[in-house]
Amino acid sequence: MDRHAIVIGAGLAGSSAAERLAARGWRISLVERAAAPGAGASGNLAGVLRPLPSLDDNRLARLTRAAFEYALAHLQALTAAGLPLRWGQTGVLHLARDERHAASQQRVVAEQAPAAGYLRWVAREAASELAGWPVAGGGWWFAGGGWVDPASLCRANLARHGAAVMPHYGLAVERVEYAAGCWRCFASSGEIIAAAPILVLANAGDARRFAATSHLPLRTARGQVSHLPATAGSAPGVVVCRLGYVTPAIDGLRCAGATFAVDDDEAGLRGADHADNLARLEFILPGYSRHIDAAELGGRVGFRPLSPDRLPMIGAVADAAAFAAGSAAATLADLRRVPGLFLVNGFGARGIVWSALAGELLACLIERRTPPLAADLVAAVDPGRFLLRRQRQHRHSGVGQRQGGGGPLACGNG
């Protein structure tokens, strides 16, 4: 096969996929409708880098732990290479919501015994000292966590193997077509933007416009972040979370937020959402927002793609048409896949922690190499999971339907 792939989308998902494939010697045609990378949901001033432990160490917890560790190594490698990445490993203080949550946080630390450099519990006095502000209780302290400028991460990803990446900025893909082992992307003018045997859709909710991926239950969530004026060295000097988050000062601003409204397409800033973010900030750092006027705040709105189970979608796209027309598929391995079509999407609010590992997993799946995750986690993020769930729901509801057959993914040369 010609080691050439088209990646649609130059946000965290697309830039990470391009970087990992380029590292393996692939040529990448990167297509982005904006004028620069990281212009969509990946364009916020800063986002939070931290894992998400749970008492039962469920799939989400395991995935975010693996992704957090991979992301740290990736960020450090980009920094060591002198690439244009902006981030601060300040640590992340995740305060307990209430006494019950505090008890749960303490049990996680006691039962799972994580390394102190990864996670430890701190009581209220120590938490207040870390935050530089009196807080209501204790919480988790992730010493290795911090904040990342996501657009700078996109740029650094694409610059790392720059000669292998051919960008097409300012071009929207109107339609895609597969024929004779080759994917072609067309502009609205009918002009072919790029052609390659592999197509990776990393274009958030826009991926559903294409027939092969229209069955995916991708939705978007509107997130508004508020920008607060901040002087260098002012508190907090770490990221602090508690049903919201607040960052240290970055370029004279700190980020506070964020709202999360599913299927809300209002692009403009809203005063009510600034007020909500200030209420979150008050819950995090009592008294902090007392003299801040919501009407005077700036901010940014982004639209995050998410899936119903809040896990990302990474891997080969299942052939929904064949699934609907054929015999029942019992497992993911039975699903027929659309030749050469892959997805890296549905990150929700966790793009910073998930994206680097997602790119590595995608590259391994494309090259059919051993994935960097346990098999059950690879299955948990497989885009085909939604077709199998739909089949089970039809069975449980008594609806008869002929469903799709199996066969290995096949892709011809382009």
C-alpha positions as CSV (number, residue, x, y, z in Angstrom):
1,M,0.0,0.0,0.0
2,D,1.1,3.6,-0.7
3,R,1.9,5.0,2.8
4,H,-0.2,8.1,2.2
5,A,-3.1,9.2,4.3
6,I,-5.6,12.1,4.2
7,V,-6.5,13.5,7.5
8,I,-9.5,15.9,7.7
9,G,-9.3,18.2,10.6
10,A,-6.3,19.9,12.2
11,G,-7.4,20.1,15.8
12,L,-6.0,17.9,18.6
13,A,-7.4,14.7,17.0
14,G,-6.2,15.4,13.5
15,S,-2.8,16.8,14.4
16,S,-2.1,13.9,16.7
17,A,-3.1,11.3,14.1
18,A,-0.9,13.1,11.5
19,E,2.1,13.3,13.9
20,R,2.0,9.6,14.8
21,L,1.6,8.4,11.2
22,A,4.3,10.8,9.9
23,A,6.6,9.4,12.6
24,R,6.2,6.0,10.9
25,G,7.1,7.3,7.5
26,W,3.6,8.1,6.2
27,R,2.9,11.1,3.9
28,I,0.0,13.2,5.2
29,S,-2.4,15.3,3.2
30,L,-4.0,17.5,6.0
31,V,-7.2,19.2,5.1
32,E,-8.6,21.9,7.4
33,R,-11.4,24.3,6.6
34,A,-10.0,27.0,8.9
35,A,-6.9,29.1,8.0
36,A,-4.7,27.5,10.7
37,P,-4.6,24.4,12.9
38,G,-6.4,24.4,16.3
39,A,-9.1,26.9,15.2
40,G,-12.1,25.0,16.4
41,A,-12.7,23.3,19.8
42,S,-8.9,23.0,20.1
43,G,-8.5,26.8,20.0
44,N,-9.0,27.7,23.7
45,L,-6.3,29.6,25.5
46,A,-5.7,26.7,27.8
47,G,-7.1,23.3,28.9
48,V,-6.5,21.0,31.8
49,L,-4.2,18.0,31.7
50,R,-5.1,15.4,34.4
51,P,-6.4,11.8,34.7
52,L,-9.8,10.8,36.1
53,P,-9.5,8.1,38.8
54,S,-12.4,6.1,40.0
55,L,-13.1,3.6,42.9
56,D,-13.8,0.8,40.6
57,D,-11.0,1.7,38.2
58,N,-13.4,1.6,35.3
59,R,-12.6,1.9,31.6
60,L,-12.8,5.7,31.6
61,A,-10.4,5.8,34.6
62,R,-8.0,3.3,33.0
63,L,-8.1,5.0,29.6
64,T,-7.4,8.5,31.1
65,R,-4.6,7.2,33.2
66,A,-2.9,5.6,30.2
67,A,-3.5,8.7,28.1
68,F,-2.3,11.0,30.8
69,E,1.0,9.2,31.1
70,Y,1.4,9.0,27.4
71,A,0.5,12.7,27.0
72,L,3.1,13.8,29.5
73,A,5.8,11.9,27.7
74,H,4.6,13.3,24.4
75,L,4.6,16.9,25.7
76,Q,8.1,16.5,27.2
77,A,9.4,15.1,23.9
78,L,7.9,18.1,21.9
79,T,9.4,20.5,24.4
80,A,12.8,18.8,24.2
81,A,12.7,19.1,20.4
82,G,12.3,22.8,20.7
83,L,8.8,22.9,19.1
84,P,6.3,25.7,19.6
85,L,4.4,24.2,22.5
86,R,3.1,26.2,25.4
87,W,2.2,24.3,28.6
88,G,2.8,24.5,32.4
89,Q,3.3,21.5,34.6
90,T,2.0,23.4,37.6
91,G,0.1,20.5,39.1
92,V,-3.7,20.1,39.3
93,L,-5.7,20.3,42.5
94,H,-9.0,18.5,42.2
95,L,-11.1,19.5,45.2
96,A,-13.8,17.3,46.5
97,R,-17.4,18.4,45.8
98,D,-18.6,17.5,49.3
99,E,-17.9,15.3,52.3
100,R,-19.1,12.1,50.5
101,H,-16.9,12.9,47.5
102,A,-13.9,13.6,49.8
103,A,-14.4,10.2,51.4
104,S,-14.5,8.6,47.9
105,Q,-11.3,10.4,46.9
106,Q,-9.5,9.2,50.0
107,R,-10.6,5.6,49.4
108,V,-9.2,5.7,45.9
109,V,-5.8,6.8,47.3
110,A,-5.9,4.3,50.1
111,E,-7.0,1.3,48.1
112,Q,-5.1,1.9,44.8
113,A,-1.9,3.2,46.5
114,P,-0.8,5.3,43.5
115,A,2.7,6.8,43.5
116,A,2.7,10.1,45.4
117,G,4.1,11.8,42.3
118,Y,1.1,10.7,40.4
119,L,-1.7,11.2,42.9
120,R,-2.1,12.0,46.6
121,W,-4.8,13.2,48.9
122,V,-4.3,16.6,50.6
123,A,-6.5,17.9,53.4
124,R,-8.0,21.4,53.4
125,E,-5.0,23.2,54.9
126,A,-2.6,21.7,52.4
127,A,-5.0,22.3,49.6
128,S,-5.4,26.0,50.5
129,E,-1.6,26.3,50.5
130,L,-1.3,24.7,47.1
131,A,-4.1,26.9,45.7
132,G,-2.8,30.0,47.4
133,W,-6.4,30.7,48.5
134,P,-8.6,29.4,51.3
135,V,-10.7,26.5,50.0
136,A,-13.6,24.6,51.5
137,G,-12.0,21.2,51.8
138,G,-9.4,18.8,50.6
139,G,-8.9,16.9,47.4
140,W,-6.7,15.1,45.0
141,W,-3.3,16.5,44.0
142,F,-1.9,15.6,40.7
143,A,1.7,16.9,40.8
144,G,2.3,16.0,37.2
145,G,-0.8,17.7,35.8
146,G,-1.1,21.2,34.5
147,W,-2.4,23.3,31.7
148,V,-1.8,23.1,27.9
149,D,-2.4,25.7,25.1
150,P,-4.2,23.3,22.7
151,A,-3.6,25.2,19.5
152,S,0.1,25.3,20.3
153,L,0.0,21.5,20.7
154,C,-1.6,21.2,17.3
155,R,1.1,23.3,15.8
156,A,3.9,21.4,17.5
157,N,2.4,18.1,16.4
158,L,2.4,19.2,12.8
159,A,5.8,20.8,12.9
160,R,7.5,17.7,14.4
161,H,7.7,15.9,11.0
162,G,6.8,18.9,8.9
163,A,8.3,17.6,5.7
164,A,5.9,14.7,5.7
165,V,2.7,16.8,6.2
166,M,1.2,18.7,3.3
167,P,-1.4,21.1,4.7
168,H,-4.5,22.4,2.8
169,Y,-5.8,25.2,5.0
170,G,-8.9,27.2,4.2
171,L,-10.5,24.3,2.3
172,A,-13.8,22.6,3.3
173,V,-14.4,19.1,2.2
174,E,-17.8,18.9,0.5
175,R,-17.8,15.2,-0.2
176,V,-15.6,12.1,-0.1
177,E,-15.6,9.2,-2.5
178,Y,-13.9,5.8,-2.6
179,A,-13.1,4.0,-5.8
180,A,-10.4,1.6,-7.0
181,G,-8.6,1.5,-3.6
182,C,-8.4,5.3,-3.3
183,W,-10.2,7.9,-1.2
184,R,-10.8,11.3,-2.8
185,C,-11.8,14.5,-1.1
186,F,-13.7,17.1,-3.1
187,A,-14.1,20.8,-2.6
188,S,-17.5,22.5,-3.2
189,S,-16.1,23.5,-6.7
190,G,-15.8,19.8,-7.6
191,E,-12.0,20.0,-7.5
192,I,-10.1,17.1,-5.9
193,I,-8.3,18.4,-2.8
194,A,-6.4,15.2,-2.1
195,A,-6.4,11.5,-2.9
196,A,-4.9,8.6,-0.8
197,P,-5.7,5.0,0.1
198,I,-6.4,5.9,3.8
199,L,-8.8,8.6,5.0
200,V,-8.9,9.7,8.6
201,L,-11.9,11.7,9.8
202,A,-10.8,13.9,12.7
203,N,-13.3,16.7,11.9
204,A,-15.5,16.6,15.0
205,G,-19.3,16.6,14.5
206,D,-18.8,17.4,10.8
207,A,-17.9,13.8,10.2
208,R,-21.6,12.9,10.2
209,R,-22.1,14.7,6.9
210,F,-20.5,11.9,5.0
211,A,-22.6,8.8,4.2
212,A,-20.2,6.3,5.6
213,T,-20.2,7.9,9.0
214,S,-23.8,9.3,9.1
215,H,-24.8,6.5,11.5
216,L,-22.5,7.5,14.2
217,P,-24.1,9.1,17.3
218,L,-21.8,12.0,17.4
219,R,-23.2,15.1,19.1
220,T,-21.6,18.5,19.9
221,A,-21.5,20.3,23.2
222,R,-21.1,24.1,23.4
223,G,-18.5,25.1,25.9
224,Q,-18.0,28.7,26.9
225,V,-14.8,29.7,28.8
226,S,-14.5,33.0,30.6
227,H,-11.3,35.0,30.5
228,L,-10.4,36.8,33.7
229,P,-7.7,39.5,33.9
230,A,-4.8,38.2,35.9
231,T,-1.3,39.4,36.9
232,A,1.7,37.1,36.8
233,G,2.2,35.3,40.1
234,S,-1.3,35.9,41.4
235,A,-3.3,33.0,42.9
236,P,-3.9,30.4,42.0
237,G,-0.6,29.3,40.6
238,V,-1.9,25.8,39.9
239,V,-4.9,24.5,38.1
240,V,-7.8,24.1,40.5
241,C,-10.9,22.0,39.7
242,R,-14.3,21.5,41.5
243,L,-17.3,21.1,39.2
244,G,-15.3,23.5,37.0
245,Y,-11.8,24.7,36.7
246,V,-9.6,27.8,36.9
247,T,-6.1,28.1,35.5
248,P,-3.0,30.1,36.5
249,A,-2.4,33.4,34.8
250,I,-1.4,33.0,31.1
251,D,-0.6,36.1,29.1
252,G,-2.4,38.3,31.5
253,L,-5.6,36.1,31.6
254,R,-6.8,33.1,33.4
255,C,-9.4,30.7,32.1
256,A,-12.5,29.8,34.2
257,G,-15.3,27.5,33.2
258,A,-16.6,25.8,31.4
259,T,-20.2,25.4,30.4
260,F,-21.3,22.2,28.7
261,A,-24.5,22.5,26.7
262,V,-25.3,19.6,24.3
263,D,-26.8,20.4,20.9
264,D,-26.5,24.2,21.5
265,D,-25.1,25.9,18.4
266,E,-25.0,29.5,19.6
267,A,-21.6,30.8,18.7
268,G,-21.6,34.1,20.5
269,L,-20.6,34.8,24.0
270,R,-23.4,34.8,26.5
271,G,-23.6,36.9,29.7
272,A,-25.5,34.1,31.5
273,D,-22.7,31.6,30.8
274,H,-20.1,34.0,32.2
275,A,-22.3,34.2,35.3
276,D,-22.4,30.4,35.4
277,N,-18.6,30.3,35.2
278,L,-18.3,32.8,38.0
279,A,-20.6,30.7,40.1
280,R,-18.3,27.7,39.4
281,L,-15.3,29.8,40.3
282,E,-16.9,30.8,43.6
283,F,-17.5,27.2,44.4
284,I,-13.9,26.4,43.7
285,L,-12.3,29.4,45.4
286,P,-14.8,31.0,47.8
287,G,-14.7,34.8,47.7
288,Y,-12.6,34.9,44.5
289,S,-15.3,36.2,42.2
290,R,-16.7,38.8,44.6
291,H,-15.4,41.8,42.6
292,I,-15.6,40.4,39.1
293,D,-18.3,41.7,36.8
294,A,-19.6,39.1,34.3
295,A,-20.6,41.8,31.9
296,E,-16.9,42.9,31.5
297,L,-15.5,39.5,30.8
298,G,-14.1,38.2,27.5
299,G,-14.0,34.5,26.6
300,R,-14.3,31.9,23.9
301,V,-16.9,29.4,22.7
302,G,-16.0,26.0,21.3
303,F,-18.0,23.0,20.2
304,R,-16.7,19.7,21.4
305,P,-17.7,16.4,19.7
306,L,-18.9,13.7,22.1
307,S,-20.3,10.2,22.1
308,P,-23.2,8.8,24.2
309,D,-20.9,6.9,26.5
310,R,-18.4,9.7,26.8
311,L,-15.6,7.6,25.4
312,P,-13.8,8.6,22.2
313,M,-14.2,6.9,18.8
314,I,-10.9,5.6,17.5
315,G,-10.5,3.0,14.8
316,A,-11.8,1.6,11.5
317,V,-15.3,2.7,10.6
318,A,-17.9,-0.1,10.4
319,D,-19.9,-0.5,7.2
320,A,-23.3,0.4,8.4
321,A,-25.0,-0.4,5.0
322,A,-23.6,-3.9,5.0
323,F,-24.5,-4.3,8.7
324,A,-28.1,-3.4,7.9
325,A,-28.4,-5.6,4.9
326,G,-26.6,-8.7,6.1
327,S,-26.7,-11.4,8.8
328,A,-26.2,-10.6,12.5
329,A,-22.7,-9.6,13.8
330,A,-22.0,-11.0,17.3
331,T,-18.7,-9.2,18.0
332,L,-16.6,-6.2,16.8
333,A,-14.4,-8.7,14.9
334,D,-17.5,-9.8,12.9
335,L,-18.2,-6.3,11.6
336,R,-17.3,-5.5,8.0
337,R,-15.3,-2.2,7.8
338,V,-15.4,0.5,5.2
339,P,-12.1,0.0,3.3
340,G,-9.4,2.5,4.3
341,L,-11.7,4.7,6.4
342,F,-10.8,5.6,10.0
343,L,-12.1,7.8,12.7
344,V,-10.5,9.7,15.6
345,N,-13.2,11.7,17.2
346,G,-15.6,12.2,20.2
347,F,-13.1,13.6,22.7
348,G,-15.6,15.8,24.5
349,A,-13.8,17.9,27.1
350,R,-10.8,15.5,27.3
351,G,-9.0,16.2,24.1
352,I,-5.8,17.3,25.8
353,V,-5.4,14.2,27.8
354,W,-6.7,11.7,25.1
355,S,-5.3,13.1,21.9
356,A,-1.7,11.9,21.9
357,L,-2.5,8.3,22.8
358,A,-5.5,8.3,20.4
359,G,-3.1,9.2,17.6
360,E,-0.7,6.4,18.6
361,L,-3.6,3.9,18.8
362,L,-5.0,5.0,15.4
363,A,-1.6,4.6,13.8
364,C,-1.2,1.1,15.2
365,L,-4.6,0.1,14.0
366,I,-4.0,1.4,10.5
367,E,-0.7,-0.5,10.3
368,R,-2.2,-3.6,12.1
369,R,0.4,-3.5,14.8
370,T,0.0,-4.3,18.5
371,P,-2.1,-1.5,20.1
372,P,-0.7,0.5,23.1
373,L,-3.8,-0.4,25.1
374,A,-5.4,-3.5,26.6
375,A,-7.8,-5.3,24.2
376,D,-10.9,-4.3,26.2
377,L,-10.0,-0.6,26.0
378,V,-9.3,-0.9,22.3
379,A,-12.8,-2.4,22.0
380,A,-14.3,0.2,24.2
381,V,-13.3,3.0,21.8
382,D,-14.0,1.1,18.6
383,P,-16.5,3.2,16.5
384,G,-18.3,-0.1,15.6
385,R,-19.6,-0.5,19.1
386,F,-22.6,1.6,18.4
387,L,-23.9,-0.7,15.6
388,L,-23.7,-3.7,17.9
389,R,-25.5,-1.8,20.6
390,R,-28.2,-0.8,18.2
391,Q,-28.6,-4.5,17.2
392,R,-28.9,-5.5,20.9
393,Q,-31.5,-2.8,21.5
394,H,-33.6,-4.0,18.5
395,R,-33.4,-7.5,19.9
396,H,-34.5,-6.5,23.4
397,S,-37.3,-4.4,22.0
398,G,-38.5,-7.3,19.8
399,V,-37.9,-5.4,16.6
400,G,-36.8,-7.8,13.8
401,Q,-34.0,-6.6,11.6
402,R,-31.4,-8.2,9.4
403,Q,-28.0,-6.9,10.4
404,G,-24.5,-6.8,8.9
405,G,-22.0,-9.5,8.1
406,G,-18.3,-9.7,8.7
407,G,-15.0,-9.8,6.9
408,P,-11.6,-8.3,7.3
409,L,-10.9,-4.7,6.5
410,A,-9.5,-4.5,2.9
411,C,-7.9,-1.6,1.2
412,G,-6.5,-1.4,-2.3
413,N,-3.5,0.7,-3.4
414,G,-4.1,4.3,-4.4
